[in-house]
Each structure stands twice: as C-alpha cells, then as structure tokens.
C-alpha cells in the first residue's frame, strides 16, 4: 500500500473517534461527564482537522479528489471537523 493509504487510514480512525465521542456526548447524563466529553471531542476534532488539511501531492486534479471514495470521505471529514470546531470548539 502506498503511503497515501496510511494517511487515509489515520483519517478514517480520526473520523471514527469523532463519531464515537459525539455519540457519547449525546448520551452523557451528568453535566460533568458532558463537559469532559466535549473537551475530548474538541481535541479529537482538532486532530481530525489537522489530518484532513494535509495536502495530497499524489493527486493531480481536484476533480479526481472529489470523485474518488477517499476524496469524498476526506471532504466530508473536513466539513465535519469544521462543524464540530464551530459548535464545540474552544471559546
């Protein structure tokens, strides 16, 4: 597998972490636990945003990026990371 595959795997892991923390946030019962999960979610979203912002030198055109499965996943991850940082980010 090319090095890009490793980046995609790290990106997928970061997306899964954010999804899991968001699900935990929805189910948090106490305000203390909710605050802890929000802090963890903010850090995870920051990691996801940094991973999603890494430029892809191997791709030659932006059309190929949005048409490929990983390109769409990366674009959705970037969008989700921006949304989470806007909603739950540090104030």
NORKA-V166130 format. One record per backbone hydrogen bond with DSSP energy under -0.5 kcal/mol. NH is the residue of the N-H (numbers start at 1). CO is the residue of the C=O. If there is no record, write none. Layout:
BEGIN
[[NH & CO] [NH & CO]]
END
This chain:
BEGIN
[[5 & 2] [6 & 2] [6 & 3] [7 & 3] [8 & 4] [9 & 5] [10 & 6] [11 & 7] [12 & 8] [13 & 9] [14 & 10] [15 & 11] [16 & 12] [17 & 13] [18 & 14] [19 & 15] [20 & 16] [21 & 17] [22 & 18] [23 & 19] [24 & 20] [25 & 21] [26 & 22] [27 & 23] [28 & 24] [28 & 25] [34 & 30] [35 & 31] [36 & 32] [37 & 33] [38 & 34] [39 & 35] [40 & 36] [41 & 37] [42 & 38] [43 & 39] [44 & 40] [45 & 41] [46 & 42] [47 & 43] [48 & 44] [49 & 45] [50 & 46] [51 & 47] [52 & 48] [53 & 49] [54 & 51] [57 & 55] [59 & 56] [65 & 61] [66 & 62] [67 & 63] [68 & 64] [72 & 68] [73 & 69] [74 & 70] [75 & 71] [76 & 72] [77 & 73] [78 & 74] [79 & 75] [80 & 76] [81 & 77] [82 & 78] [83 & 79] [84 & 80] [85 & 81] [86 & 82] [87 & 83] [88 & 84] [89 & 85]]
END
